[in-house]
Amino acid sequence: MPVATPAAALGLPCPDFTLPDVFGRRRARDEVLDGRANLVVFFCNHCPYAQAVEERLIALHREHVPAGLRTALVCSNDATHYPDDAPDRLRARAEQRDYPFPYLVDESQGTARAFDAACTPDFFLFDGERRLVYRGRLDDNWKRPDQVKRRELHEAIAAVLAAQPVATAQHPSLGCSIKWRQPAD
């Protein structure tokens, strides 16, 4: 059953974090999110919603990185119960798909909790001062890229990079719930 993201208070600062990437290198927020626009995406390997937007997300990043977009994917799922989301499988997917951005592993799930992340994918766009300016969906058709009419995240990124306010309506992202670790685990 899909989960939608809750409304977010815009203007909040980006939570601080230091997480290992899928290659084992520790990456700090200020290192990976040092752009004029900064995108954090809670993501995973197993979710069909995340899989459906993966190519569009890569293309979106590549389109805007020359103008100053920085992107980080974060997997916070409990890999004990979802082995496709284990670090070695995350690394294999990042290599196979040639991810142009870091894929971070949030084993403690503390970063997901700090962001109040709800699902995969869950998109958080911050400006150059790392203030939240957009939390919503990638576009208006997660399943059928050929039927997309509105690219809300693209519009929001373009506005931030042009030093304009984000006027794009913020519709919730839809995806698989984050797979929280159970207390007995």
GIZI-V857815 format. One record per pair of residues at least 6 apart in sequence whose C-alpha atoms are under 8 Angstrom apart, sorted by sequence separation. I is the first residue (numbers start at 1). J is the second residue. D is the distance in Angstrom with one decimal. If there is no record, write none. Layout:
# GIZI-V857815
{{I & J & D} {I & J & D}}
This chain:
# GIZI-V857815
{{20 & 26 & 4.1} {21 & 27 & 6.6} {33 & 39 & 7.6} {44 & 50 & 6.6} {45 & 51 & 7.0} {79 & 85 & 5.2} {80 & 86 & 7.7} {83 & 89 & 7.8} {84 & 90 & 7.5} {106 & 112 & 7.5} {112 & 118 & 7.9} {126 & 132 & 4.4} {127 & 133 & 6.5} {141 & 147 & 6.6} {159 & 165 & 6.1} {160 & 166 & 6.7} {19 & 26 & 5.4} {20 & 27 & 5.8} {43 & 50 & 6.3} {78 & 85 & 7.5} {79 & 86 & 4.8} {125 & 132 & 5.9} {126 & 133 & 5.4} {141 & 148 & 5.3} {159 & 166 & 5.6} {18 & 26 & 6.5} {19 & 27 & 5.4} {61 & 69 & 7.0} {77 & 85 & 6.6} {124 & 132 & 6.9} {125 & 133 & 5.8} {126 & 134 & 7.0} {140 & 148 & 5.8} {141 & 149 & 7.8} {159 & 167 & 8.0} {18 & 27 & 5.4} {19 & 28 & 6.5} {61 & 70 & 7.6} {94 & 103 & 7.2} {124 & 133 & 7.9} {125 & 134 & 5.0} {139 & 148 & 6.7} {140 & 149 & 6.5} {18 & 28 & 4.1} {61 & 71 & 6.9} {75 & 85 & 7.3} {124 & 134 & 6.0} {125 & 135 & 6.3} {139 & 149 & 7.8} {140 & 150 & 5.5} {156 & 166 & 5.3} {17 & 28 & 5.9} {18 & 29 & 6.1} {123 & 134 & 7.9} {124 & 135 & 4.8} {139 & 150 & 5.6} {140 & 151 & 6.7} {155 & 166 & 7.8} {156 & 167 & 7.4} {16 & 28 & 7.9} {17 & 29 & 5.4} {91 & 103 & 7.9} {123 & 135 & 5.6} {124 & 136 & 7.3} {139 & 151 & 4.3} {140 & 152 & 7.5} {156 & 168 & 6.1} {16 & 29 & 5.9} {90 & 103 & 7.6} {122 & 135 & 7.7} {123 & 136 & 5.9} {138 & 151 & 6.4} {139 & 152 & 5.3} {155 & 168 & 6.6} {122 & 136 & 7.3} {123 & 137 & 6.6} {138 & 152 & 6.1} {139 & 153 & 6.5} {122 & 137 & 7.4} {123 & 138 & 7.3} {137 & 152 & 7.0} {138 & 153 & 5.0} {136 & 152 & 8.0} {137 & 153 & 6.7} {138 & 154 & 7.5} {152 & 168 & 6.1} {136 & 153 & 7.4} {152 & 169 & 7.3} {87 & 105 & 6.8} {152 & 170 & 7.5} {134 & 153 & 7.8} {134 & 156 & 6.8} {133 & 156 & 8.0} {73 & 101 & 7.3} {75 & 103 & 7.4} {72 & 101 & 5.8} {73 & 102 & 6.2} {74 & 103 & 5.8} {75 & 104 & 6.2} {76 & 105 & 6.4} {77 & 106 & 7.7} {78 & 107 & 7.1} {39 & 69 & 7.4} {41 & 71 & 7.6} {43 & 73 & 6.0} {44 & 74 & 7.7} {71 & 101 & 5.8} {72 & 102 & 5.2} {73 & 103 & 4.7} {74 & 104 & 4.6} {75 & 105 & 5.2} {76 & 106 & 4.6} {77 & 107 & 7.4} {36 & 67 & 7.9} {37 & 68 & 6.2} {38 & 69 & 5.7} {39 & 70 & 6.1} {40 & 71 & 5.9} {41 & 72 & 6.3} {42 & 73 & 5.8} {43 & 74 & 5.7} {44 & 75 & 5.3} {70 & 101 & 7.7} {71 & 102 & 7.4} {72 & 103 & 6.1} {73 & 104 & 5.9} {74 & 105 & 5.9} {75 & 106 & 5.9} {76 & 107 & 6.0} {125 & 156 & 8.0} {36 & 68 & 5.0} {37 & 69 & 4.7} {38 & 70 & 4.8} {39 & 71 & 4.6} {40 & 72 & 5.0} {41 & 73 & 4.8} {42 & 74 & 4.7} {43 & 75 & 5.2} {44 & 76 & 7.8} {72 & 104 & 7.1} {74 & 106 & 6.6} {76 & 108 & 7.6} {77 & 109 & 7.5} {125 & 157 & 7.5} {134 & 166 & 7.4} {35 & 68 & 5.0} {36 & 69 & 6.1} {37 & 70 & 6.3} {38 & 71 & 5.9} {39 & 72 & 6.3} {40 & 73 & 5.9} {41 & 74 & 6.1} {42 & 75 & 5.8} {43 & 76 & 7.8} {44 & 77 & 7.3} {76 & 109 & 5.2} {127 & 160 & 6.2} {133 & 166 & 6.7} {137 & 170 & 7.3} {35 & 69 & 5.4} {36 & 70 & 7.8} {40 & 74 & 7.2} {42 & 76 & 7.3} {136 & 170 & 5.1} {137 & 171 & 6.0} {35 & 70 & 5.3} {76 & 111 & 7.8} {135 & 170 & 6.5} {136 & 171 & 5.1} {137 & 172 & 5.5} {138 & 173 & 7.2} {34 & 70 & 6.7} {46 & 82 & 7.7} {76 & 112 & 6.3} {134 & 170 & 6.8} {136 & 172 & 4.6} {137 & 173 & 3.9} {33 & 70 & 5.6} {135 & 172 & 7.4} {136 & 173 & 4.9} {137 & 174 & 7.0} {32 & 70 & 6.8} {33 & 71 & 6.9} {46 & 84 & 5.7} {62 & 100 & 7.6} {135 & 173 & 7.9} {32 & 71 & 7.3} {33 & 72 & 7.5} {45 & 84 & 6.0} {46 & 85 & 6.6} {61 & 100 & 7.8} {32 & 72 & 6.8} {45 & 85 & 5.6} {44 & 85 & 6.0} {58 & 99 & 7.0} {58 & 100 & 7.2} {45 & 89 & 7.9} {45 & 90 & 6.7} {44 & 90 & 7.7} {45 & 93 & 7.5} {123 & 173 & 7.3} {122 & 173 & 6.0} {121 & 173 & 7.0} {122 & 174 & 7.7} {121 & 174 & 7.2} {122 & 175 & 7.6} {119 & 173 & 7.9} {120 & 174 & 7.6} {121 & 175 & 5.8} {119 & 174 & 7.1} {120 & 175 & 5.0} {121 & 176 & 7.6} {119 & 175 & 5.3} {120 & 176 & 5.4} {119 & 176 & 5.2} {120 & 177 & 6.4} {119 & 177 & 4.2} {120 & 178 & 6.4} {118 & 177 & 5.9} {119 & 178 & 4.9} {118 & 178 & 5.8} {117 & 178 & 7.6} {22 & 87 & 5.9} {22 & 88 & 7.2} {22 & 90 & 6.3} {23 & 91 & 6.6} {22 & 91 & 4.9} {32 & 102 & 7.6} {42 & 112 & 7.7} {50 & 120 & 5.9} {49 & 120 & 7.1} {50 & 121 & 5.3} {109 & 180 & 7.5} {22 & 94 & 8.0} {49 & 121 & 6.9} {47 & 120 & 7.0} {42 & 117 & 7.1} {43 & 119 & 7.9} {44 & 120 & 6.4} {27 & 104 & 7.9} {42 & 119 & 7.1} {43 & 120 & 4.8} {44 & 121 & 7.6} {42 & 120 & 5.5} {43 & 121 & 4.9} {41 & 120 & 7.9} {42 & 121 & 5.4} {43 & 122 & 7.0} {22 & 102 & 7.9} {41 & 121 & 6.3} {42 & 122 & 5.0} {21 & 102 & 6.3} {22 & 103 & 5.9} {41 & 122 & 5.5} {42 & 123 & 6.7} {57 & 138 & 7.9} {21 & 103 & 5.5} {22 & 104 & 6.0} {41 & 123 & 4.7} {21 & 104 & 4.1} {22 & 105 & 6.5} {40 & 123 & 6.1} {41 & 124 & 6.3} {20 & 104 & 5.7} {21 & 105 & 5.8} {39 & 123 & 7.0} {40 & 124 & 5.1} {19 & 104 & 6.1} {20 & 105 & 5.7} {39 & 124 & 5.7} {40 & 125 & 6.5} {53 & 138 & 7.8} {19 & 105 & 6.2} {20 & 106 & 7.7} {39 & 125 & 4.5} {19 & 106 & 6.4} {38 & 125 & 5.7} {39 & 126 & 6.2} {37 & 125 & 7.1} {38 & 126 & 4.9} {69 & 157 & 7.7} {37 & 126 & 5.9} {38 & 127 & 6.1} {53 & 142 & 6.3} {56 & 145 & 8.0} {37 & 127 & 4.7} {38 & 128 & 6.9} {52 & 142 & 6.5} {53 & 143 & 7.7} {36 & 127 & 6.0} {37 & 128 & 5.3} {52 & 143 & 6.0} {36 & 128 & 4.1} {38 & 130 & 7.0} {69 & 161 & 7.7} {35 & 128 & 5.8} {36 & 129 & 7.9} {37 & 130 & 8.0} {49 & 142 & 6.9} {64 & 157 & 7.8} {68 & 161 & 7.0} {17 & 111 & 6.5} {34 & 128 & 7.3} {49 & 143 & 7.4} {60 & 154 & 6.9} {64 & 158 & 7.9} {67 & 161 & 6.8} {15 & 111 & 7.7} {33 & 130 & 8.0} {82 & 179 & 7.9} {15 & 114 & 6.2} {15 & 115 & 6.5} {14 & 115 & 7.8} {77 & 178 & 5.7} {78 & 179 & 5.5} {76 & 178 & 6.9} {77 & 179 & 4.7} {78 & 180 & 5.8} {76 & 179 & 7.5} {77 & 180 & 6.2} {78 & 181 & 5.3} {76 & 180 & 7.9} {77 & 181 & 7.6} {5 & 117 & 7.5} {6 & 118 & 7.6} {14 & 126 & 7.1} {5 & 118 & 5.7} {4 & 118 & 7.3} {5 & 119 & 6.7} {3 & 118 & 7.3} {4 & 119 & 7.0} {3 & 119 & 6.2} {14 & 130 & 5.4} {5 & 122 & 7.0} {13 & 130 & 5.8} {14 & 131 & 6.0} {13 & 131 & 4.5} {14 & 132 & 6.6} {12 & 131 & 5.4} {13 & 132 & 6.2} {11 & 131 & 5.0} {12 & 132 & 5.3} {37 & 157 & 6.6} {10 & 131 & 7.5} {11 & 132 & 4.8} {10 & 132 & 5.2} {11 & 133 & 6.2} {9 & 132 & 7.8} {10 & 133 & 5.4} {37 & 160 & 6.1} {10 & 134 & 6.9} {36 & 160 & 7.4} {37 & 161 & 6.2} {36 & 161 & 6.2} {49 & 174 & 7.4} {50 & 175 & 7.1} {49 & 175 & 5.2} {8 & 135 & 6.6} {48 & 175 & 8.0} {49 & 176 & 6.8} {7 & 135 & 7.6} {47 & 175 & 7.5} {48 & 176 & 7.9} {47 & 176 & 6.0} {5 & 136 & 7.3} {7 & 172 & 7.3} {6 & 172 & 6.8} {5 & 172 & 5.1} {4 & 172 & 5.7} {5 & 173 & 5.5} {4 & 173 & 5.6} {5 & 174 & 6.7} {4 & 174 & 4.5} {3 & 174 & 5.7} {4 & 175 & 6.6} {2 & 174 & 6.3} {3 & 175 & 5.4} {2 & 175 & 5.2} {3 & 176 & 5.9} {2 & 176 & 5.2} {3 & 177 & 5.6} {1 & 176 & 7.2} {2 & 177 & 6.9}}
